[in-house]
Amino acid sequence: MISSRRGSIRLKNNIKTFLVLLIIVALAGTAGYFWNESRQAKKQVAESTNKEKAQETKQVLTKLKQILLIEEKEQPTIARIDNPEKLKKDNPEFYKNAQKGDYIIVYKERAIIFRTKDKGKIINLAPIVDTSKKSTKK
């Protein structure tokens, strides 16, 4: 009788241990599934954002090329102005007429502030001076 009780207690303990392990495995599997789904969603958002930015860049350059002859073969750096007041503090002369939503288009030789509303308008254009090349006159 005592041995059957011990066997019954061992069986109950084994079942409890098995159930606890089963729950742990199920939780780990669920966590892994949701982690993978989250990772894939972030990847899709990043890819979508890159496509949108590339399309936006193409549209801005197309509008700019309609009003300004651009012969540079290089791809410019383009940024949308979100805080014109901060830029005006750094360089008040160049950014004086810049507005939120305008674009800064930077080529190797020049920088352009461009407004895409309506047909597009060049707000400012300035040459880029390479200050790293100091001229030494003798």
Residue pairs with C-beta under 8 A, 6 or more apart in sequence:
57 78
59 116
60 78
60 103
60 105
60 114
60 116
61 70
61 76
61 78
61 105
63 114
63 116
63 119
63 120
64 70
64 105
64 112
64 114
64 120
64 122
66 119
66 120
67 119
67 120
67 121
67 122
68 112
68 122
70 107
72 107
72 108
72 109
74 107
74 108
76 105
76 106
76 107
77 105
77 106
78 103
78 104
78 105
78 106
79 103
79 104
79 106
80 101
80 102
80 103
81 87
81 98
81 99
81 100
81 101
81 102
81 103
81 104
81 113
82 100
83 100
84 95
84 98
84 99
84 100
84 102
87 95
87 98
88 95
88 96
88 98
94 111
94 113
94 124
94 126
95 113
95 124
96 124
97 113
97 123
97 124
98 113
98 123
98 124
99 115
99 123
101 115
101 116
101 117
102 113
102 114
102 115
102 116
102 123
103 113
103 114
103 115
103 116
104 111
104 112
104 113
104 114
105 111
105 112
105 113
105 114
106 112
106 128
107 128
108 128
109 127
109 128
110 125
110 126
110 127
110 128
111 125
111 126
111 128
112 122
112 124
112 125
113 122
113 123
113 124
113 125
114 120
114 121
114 122
114 123
115 121
115 122
115 123
